[in-house]
Amino acid sequence: MLPVSLSVVVITFNEEQNIVRCLGALQGIADEVLVVDSFSTDRTVELAQQQGARVIQHAFEGYVQQKNFATSQARYDYVLQLDADEVLTEELRQSILAVKQDWQQAGYTLARLTNYCGFWVRHGGWYPDRKLRLYNRRLGQWQGLLLHEHFELETGDVAGELKGDLLHYSYNSVEEHVSQLNRFTSIAADELWLRGRWKVTLFHLLLKPWWKFMYGYFFRLGFLDGFAGLSIAVISAWGVFLKFAKLKLRSKDTTA
């Protein structure tokens, strides 16, 4: 098989703190860098263009819709989709270069290593956190409702695994984590409602948050990550409670 040309696609909104770091690691990897921006009010577009990216403005309608649109706008069928707060390691860069020379699978998963408040998190279920991000767009599409979007290959197609980590710079502070948690739990409650899962009991409000903490902190060895592991376990458990509490209140409001 002949070497393939690769489009790297990034969706953005107010990512001036991350975009240069993300795009700077793409030299020698990308045959095209496409940034699909949802009308940022900071310097994201300017900085992306300075890094040589082609920028398209497109109103944000949801993560699935935005990533499918971005994928469709790429010049090449072979696509690497990144978030602005993600960076390729050198080992992963070399793996991608090798795949470009000898593409064998419908797509490839990348192991994501998350930085939380300055700590690299390797336990608690946060690593390797493999994501299908390198794919032939003709063989699948982004799927999902409101959260947890993922690229889904057509039935029968297989994804390979690449060596090397995708560095994910997630939260710079506990405050940032809590703020995003509040937003995401509202979206998650909306998604459960749309799926018809509206019944909430004490099992959801008490036992599921407790199990979330126990599973991540003890069974998945989150305690080995020190403060970061404890913070993640506690806040994640709180997030489970918030999601179901918001769903319960929504159900009550709707049926009142």
HELIX and SHEET records of a PDB file:
HELIX    1   1 ILE A   19  GLY A   24  1                                   6    
HELIX    2   2 THR A   44  GLN A   50  1                                   7    
HELIX    3   3 TYR A   63  GLN A   73  1                                  11    
HELIX    4   4 GLU A   90  GLN A  101  1                                  12    
HELIX    5   5 ARG A  137  LEU A  139  5                                   3    
HELIX    6   6 VAL A  174  LEU A  194  1                                  21    
HELIX    7   7 LEU A  202  LEU A  202  1                                   1    
HELIX    8   8 PHE A  203  LEU A  207  3                                   5    
HELIX    9   9 LYS A  208  MET A  214  1                                   7    
HELIX   10  10 TYR A  215  PHE A  219  3                                   5    
HELIX   11  11 GLY A  222  ASP A  225  5                                   4    
HELIX   12  12 GLY A  226  THR A  255  1                                  30    
SHEET    1   A 7 ARG A  54  GLN A  57  0                                        
SHEET    2   A 7 GLU A  32  ASP A  37  1                                        
SHEET    3   A 7 LEU A   6  THR A  12  1                                        
SHEET    4   A 7 TYR A  78  ASP A  83  1                                        
SHEET    5   A 7 LYS A 131  ASN A 136 -1                                        
SHEET    6   A 7 GLY A 107  TYR A 116 -1                                        
SHEET    7   A 7 PHE A 119  VAL A 121 -1                                        
SHEET    1   B 8 ARG A  54  GLN A  57  0                                        
SHEET    2   B 8 GLU A  32  ASP A  37  1                                        
SHEET    3   B 8 LEU A   6  THR A  12  1                                        
SHEET    4   B 8 TYR A  78  ASP A  83  1                                        
SHEET    5   B 8 LYS A 131  ASN A 136 -1                                        
SHEET    6   B 8 GLY A 107  TYR A 116 -1                                        
SHEET    7   B 8 ALA A 159  TYR A 171  1                                        
SHEET    8   B 8 GLU A  86  LEU A  88 -1                                        
SHEET    1   C 2 GLY A 140  GLN A 143  0                                        
SHEET    2   C 2 HIS A 150  LEU A 153 -1                                        
END                                                                             
